[in-house]
């Protein structure tokens, strides 16, 4: 059962990144661009969203999932499946390094220690990048900033630790919102694995921006999935009880 949940979560390996509005001064170092991208956590105390995820095969929708994603600073995440029916009610709860997975059909909880998992084994990690207490996925890469994409910051990150999920990451970052327009992921041999196109960026909090639609393409350029934020609330004041297992009290 835990393996099924991990595979289902794997569909969600997408960059849900927010950025801060840029100043007029251009940035000339990769660290400077990454710092502006990371500043999003300063404006977001909690996030609650309903997402639709469509998986494609041969140009057609093959599977549709809906999930509720909830985040609370500094380190809490809740992911609940709403559709399809056979996944509805399944939960993933994370606080710090502790993860609990609930399988509704079996009415059973499974525990995971995230310290025992690599970044590649945590497809939900990209969502947790909003949280201030979570290690930054980009820490596993050495970045350079190239001046070859007019109107965009072009970052190329090469894996620098054994925990890196990919051999190389490329980010094309909008200089106004500091949200990447595109994210390309490569294996250690330099082969393209997936390209993510990030669309419909809008302001969701003071100086903070979020991509409402994300499309992923495989190495051949074929559309593989689309994620849409159907409902979104930022800084709505989520109750900590939402992130607790039903048989245990919530901690403030």
Beta strands, then each sheet from edge to edge (+ up, - down):
strand 1: 18-20
strand 2: 46-57
strand 3: 60-72
strand 4: 76-83
strand 5: 91-95
strand 6: 98-103
strand 7: 108-113
strand 8: 141-146
strand 9: 152-159
strand 10: 168-174
strand 11: 180-186
strand 12: 192-205
strand 13: 208-218
strand 14: 223-234
sheet 1: 1+ 13- 12+ 11- 10+ 9- 8+
sheet 2: 1+ 13- 14+ 2- 3+ 4- 5+ 6- 7+
end
